[in-house]
């Protein structure tokens, strides 16, 4: 049986210049963590590619590939047959190795990448020679260089040659952990999990914070958000989840503040609490799932009033996205069904009938100033609980 391994190819990480080694080290660490559950692997890197060689024959490489498609920092993946750098060995191994994929095809083409320029044949010559051998071995095939059913790849690299079918698309982006750590304001809706996913794709390690207001919110609502955390772990890795008791604060907002400002004041206090939790968890920024103009609290004026209390950056990766785009991403990452479960979070508690759509900061500060929330904010921070959702 031919020796097989998995090739993982970089995307934008290949352009990182002098900092590239740092990104590669983080990606290698993330891959080792992901591969551990499947068995022992030997990992090497060269020429913008990571080579993952299984050290036992009972590892299901198709299952591993599916798992690795969620790893940020990888642009493309494939299973590949390892060959000596001779056309004789490449041809001898390619015919049986590609049997399953070629028997089900009608057309094919061969592409070659010759990273080792000392190899005696040039890329067009490699394609022509291997293509002729595959046509002899599988006479039902014909060549179609424009729209083939199967593209056979031959890569001539430093120490070996590799033969494989088409690459699988990777998750792209940057390795999680390469861009620092941030705290995601995670509601039970569709948007915030997608915001967390998008920031993780930029290399940000995600923690999450959620606010509960029993008896106005149920245990099911909290369980729903915890399930969302678990569903994000294939992309984001382990997630520290902070749960904040928020009932007392919301009741005080209702009692002391003008109704039309309930939502913006609530969000300002959430920001205050989140910053304190972020500092304890070494998070450098907050992440919110807002899309400009989507609801009353997401107008530019309302967002400005919310951000006025923030002393660290607030990232809003969905700010220019419409709902259709957000829903498509939620379906793709597997959070949509959970997000649409009918359990309300604290953002829907005491929702004003006629919220102020374009509040001024002066108006909001005056409305919030009718009560001193400092002690309640500190009490909520002290009462916050934490659990960690781990990559399964």
C-alpha positions in Angstrom: 0.0 0.0 0.0 1.3 3.4 -1.0 2.3 5.8 1.8 -0.2 8.6 2.3 -0.2 11.9 4.2 -2.3 15.1 4.4 -1.0 18.3 2.8 -2.3 21.6 4.3 -1.5 24.7 2.3 -1.4 28.2 3.6 -3.4 31.1 2.4 -2.6 34.7 3.3 -0.3 33.5 6.0 2.3 32.9 3.2 2.5 36.7 2.8 3.5 37.5 6.4 7.2 38.1 5.8 9.4 38.2 8.9 6.4 37.4 11.2 5.5 34.3 9.2 7.3 31.9 11.6 5.1 33.0 14.5 1.9 32.4 12.6 3.3 29.0 11.5 4.1 28.0 15.0 0.6 28.8 16.2 -1.0 26.9 13.3 1.2 23.9 14.0 0.2 24.0 17.7 -3.5 24.2 16.7 -3.1 21.3 14.3 -1.4 19.1 16.9 -4.2 19.8 19.3 -6.9 18.9 16.6 -5.1 15.7 15.5 -4.5 14.3 18.9 -8.0 12.6 19.1 -7.3 10.7 15.8 -4.0 9.2 16.7 -0.3 9.9 16.3 1.0 12.1 13.5 4.3 13.5 12.4 4.2 17.1 11.3 6.7 19.0 9.2 6.4 22.3 7.3 8.1 23.5 4.1 7.3 25.7 1.1 4.0 27.1 2.6 2.7 23.6 3.3 2.3 21.5 6.4 2.9 17.8 6.0 0.8 15.6 8.3 2.0 12.0 8.2 -0.1 9.4 10.1 2.0 7.0 12.2 -0.5 4.2 12.2 -2.6 2.6 9.4 -5.9 2.6 11.1 -6.4 6.4 11.0 -9.3 7.4 8.9 -7.8 10.2 6.8 -11.2 11.3 5.3 -12.5 11.9 8.8 -9.4 13.8 9.7 -9.7 16.0 6.5 -13.3 16.8 7.4 -12.2 17.9 10.9 -9.3 20.0 9.6 -11.5 22.0 7.2 -12.6 24.0 10.2 -9.1 25.0 11.1 -8.4 28.7 10.4 -5.1 29.4 8.6 -5.4 26.7 6.0 -6.4 27.6 2.5 -6.5 24.0 1.0 -6.2 20.4 2.1 -5.8 17.0 0.4 -4.8 13.4 0.9 -1.7 12.7 -1.1 0.4 9.7 -2.2 4.1 10.0 -1.4 6.4 9.1 -4.3 10.1 9.1 -5.1 11.2 11.9 -7.4 11.2 9.8 -10.6 8.6 9.6 -13.3 8.8 5.8 -12.9 7.7 5.8 -9.3 5.2 8.6 -9.8 3.5 6.7 -12.6 3.6 3.3 -10.9 1.9 4.7 -7.7 -0.5 7.1 -9.4 -2.4 4.4 -11.4 -3.6 2.3 -8.4 -3.8 5.3 -6.0 -6.2 7.2 -8.2 -8.3 4.2 -9.2 -11.4 5.0 -7.1 -11.7 8.6 -8.2 -10.9 7.9 -11.9 -13.2 4.9 -12.3 -16.1 7.2 -11.5 -15.1 9.9 -13.9 -15.4 10.5 -17.7 -12.8 13.2 -18.1 -9.7 14.3 -16.4 -6.6 16.5 -16.7 -3.2 16.5 -15.1 -1.6 19.6 -13.5 2.0 19.7 -12.2 3.9 22.0 -9.9 7.6 21.7 -10.0 9.0 23.4 -6.9 12.2 21.5 -7.4 13.6 23.0 -10.6 16.3 20.3 -10.7 13.7 17.7 -11.7 14.6 16.7 -15.2 11.1 17.2 -16.7 9.3 20.5 -16.9 5.6 20.8 -15.8 4.0 20.3 -19.3 6.2 17.3 -19.8 5.2 15.8 -16.5 1.5 16.3 -17.4 1.8 14.8 -20.8 3.7 11.7 -19.6 1.5 10.9 -16.6 -1.7 11.8 -18.6 -0.7 9.2 -21.3 -0.1 6.5 -18.6 -3.5 7.2 -17.0 -5.2 7.0 -20.4 -3.7 3.6 -21.0 -4.7 2.4 -17.6 -8.2 3.8 -17.7 -9.3 3.7 -21.4 -12.8 4.9 -20.7 -11.4 8.4 -19.8 -10.8 11.3 -22.1 -8.8 14.5 -21.5 -10.7 17.8 -20.9 -8.4 20.6 -19.9 -11.2 23.1 -19.4 -13.9 21.3 -17.4 -12.6 17.9 -16.2 -14.4 15.7 -13.8 -11.1 15.0 -12.0 -8.0 17.1 -11.8 -4.9 15.0 -11.0 -2.2 17.0 -9.3 1.5 16.2 -9.3 3.8 18.2 -7.0 7.5 17.9 -7.2 8.9 19.2 -3.9 12.3 19.2 -2.0 12.4 15.6 -0.8 9.5 13.8 -2.5 6.9 14.0 -5.2 3.2 13.9 -4.3 0.2 12.7 -6.3 -3.4 13.6 -5.4 -6.8 14.6 -6.6 -8.3 18.1 -6.3 -7.7 20.1 -3.2 -10.5 20.6 -0.6 -11.2 24.1 0.4 -9.9 25.1 3.8 -11.3 27.6 6.3 -8.9 30.3 5.3 -8.1 33.2 7.6 -5.4 33.3 10.2 -4.6 30.7 13.0 -6.7 31.2 16.1 -4.6 32.9 18.7 -2.4 34.8 16.3 -4.3 38.0 16.7 -4.8 38.1 20.5 -7.9 37.5 22.6 -11.3 39.1 22.7 -14.6 38.8 24.6 -17.7 38.1 22.5 -21.1 39.4 23.8 -23.0 36.3 23.0 -26.8 36.5 23.0 -29.1 33.7 21.9 -29.7 35.2 18.5 -28.4 34.5 15.0 -25.9 37.4 14.8 -23.4 37.1 17.7 -22.2 33.5 17.0 -21.5 34.6 13.4 -19.6 37.6 14.7 -17.5 35.3 16.9 -16.8 33.0 14.0 -15.7 35.9 11.8 -13.3 37.3 14.4 -11.9 33.8 15.1 -11.2 33.6 11.3 -9.0 36.7 11.7 -6.9 34.8 14.3 -8.7 36.1 17.4 -9.1 33.7 20.4 -12.7 34.0 21.6 -14.1 34.0 25.1 -17.8 34.7 25.5 -20.1 36.6 27.9 -23.8 36.2 28.4 -26.3 38.0 30.6 -29.2 36.2 32.4 -32.2 37.7 34.1 -34.1 35.0 36.1 -37.0 34.7 36.5 -37.5 36.8 33.3 -35.2 34.5 31.4 -35.3 30.7 31.7 -32.7 28.0 32.2 -33.5 26.9 28.7 -32.3 30.3 27.4 -28.9 29.9 29.1 -28.6 26.3 27.9 -29.3 27.5 24.4 -26.4 29.9 24.6 -24.1 27.3 26.1 -25.0 25.0 23.2 -24.0 27.8 20.8 -20.6 28.0 22.5 -20.1 24.3 22.0 -21.1 24.6 18.3 -18.5 27.3 17.8 -15.6 25.3 19.2 -14.8 23.4 16.0 -13.8 26.8 14.6 -12.8 28.8 17.6 -11.2 26.1 19.8 -11.8 26.1 23.6 -14.1 28.9 24.7 -14.3 30.4 28.3 -18.0 31.2 28.9 -18.9 33.9 31.5 -22.5 34.1 32.7 -23.5 37.4 34.4 -26.5 37.8 36.7 -28.4 40.8 35.3 -31.8 40.8 36.9 -31.2 43.5 39.5 -29.7 45.9 37.0 -32.6 45.5 34.5 -35.2 46.0 37.2 -33.3 49.2 38.3 -33.3 50.4 34.7 -37.0 49.9 34.5 -37.6 51.6 37.8 -35.4 54.7 37.5 -34.8 55.4 33.8 -37.0 56.7 31.1 -38.5 53.9 29.0 -37.4 55.1 25.6 -33.7 54.7 26.8 -34.0 51.3 28.4 -32.2 49.4 25.6 -29.3 51.8 25.1 -28.7 52.1 28.9 -28.8 48.3 29.2 -26.2 47.9 26.5 -24.0 50.6 28.1 -24.1 48.7 31.4 -23.4 45.4 29.6 -20.3 47.1 28.1 -19.1 48.2 31.5 -19.4 44.7 32.9 -17.9 43.1 29.8 -14.8 45.3 30.1 -14.2 44.3 33.7 -14.5 40.6 32.8 -12.3 41.2 29.7 -9.6 42.6 31.9 -9.7 39.5 34.2 -9.5 37.2 31.2 -6.7 39.1 29.4 -9.0 40.0 26.5 -7.9 43.0 24.5 -11.2 43.9 22.8 -15.0 43.2 22.8 -16.9 41.7 19.9 -20.6 42.6 19.2 -22.9 41.2 16.6 -24.5 44.4 15.5 -25.4 45.3 11.9 -26.0 49.0 11.4 -29.6 49.9 11.1 -30.9 46.4 11.8 -32.8 47.4 15.0 -33.3 50.6 17.0 -30.3 50.0 19.2 -28.1 49.6 16.1 -28.4 53.0 14.6 -25.1 54.9 14.4 -26.3 57.3 17.1 -27.2 54.4 19.5 -23.9 52.6 18.8 -22.0 55.8 19.5 -23.8 56.1 22.9 -23.0 52.5 23.7 -19.3 52.9 22.7 -18.9 56.0 24.7 -18.4 53.8 27.9 -15.9 51.5 26.2 -12.2 51.9 27.0 -11.1 49.1 24.8 -11.8 48.4 21.1 -15.3 47.1 20.1 -15.2 44.9 17.0 -18.4 44.6 14.9 -17.6 42.3 12.0 -21.2 42.2 10.8 -21.7 45.9 10.7 -22.1 46.1 6.9 -23.8 42.7 6.4 -27.4 42.2 5.7 -29.5 39.5 7.4 -29.4 37.1 4.5 -25.6 37.0 4.5 -25.6 36.5 8.3 -28.1 33.7 8.1 -26.2 31.9 5.3 -23.0 32.0 7.5 -25.0 30.7 10.6 -26.3 27.8 8.5 -22.8 27.0 7.2 -21.2 26.9 10.7 -24.1 25.0 12.2 -25.5 27.6 14.7 -28.6 28.6 12.9 -31.0 25.9 14.3 -29.9 26.6 17.9 -30.1 30.3 17.5 -33.8 30.1 16.3 -34.9 28.0 19.3 -37.8 30.0 21.0 -36.1 30.9 24.3 -35.8 34.6 25.0 -32.6 36.2 26.3 -32.3 39.3 28.6 -32.2 41.7 25.6 -35.9 41.1 25.1 -36.8 41.8 28.7 -38.4 45.2 29.3 -38.1 46.1 25.7 -39.5 49.7 25.3 -42.6 50.1 23.1 -41.1 53.2 21.4 -37.3 53.2 21.8 -35.3 56.3 21.0 -33.9 55.5 17.6 -31.4 58.4 17.3 -30.4 59.2 20.9 -27.8 61.8 21.7 -25.0 61.0 24.2 -26.1 63.9 26.4 -29.7 62.6 26.6 -28.6 59.0 27.4 -26.1 60.1 30.1 -28.8 62.3 31.7 -31.3 59.4 31.6 -28.7 56.9 33.0 -27.6 59.4 35.7 -31.0 59.2 37.4 -29.5 56.2 39.3 -26.0 55.2 40.3 -25.4 51.7 38.9 -21.8 51.4 40.1 -22.5 49.0 43.1 -24.8 46.8 41.0 -22.3 46.6 38.2 -19.6 45.5 40.7 -22.0 43.0 42.3 -22.8 41.5 38.9 -19.1 41.1 38.1 -18.5 39.4 41.4 -21.5 37.0 40.8 -20.3 36.0 37.3 -19.7 32.3 36.8 -17.4 30.7 34.3 -17.1 27.4 32.5 -15.0 26.2 29.6 -16.4 24.6 26.5 -13.7 22.4 24.9 -13.2 21.3 21.4 -14.6 17.8 21.2 
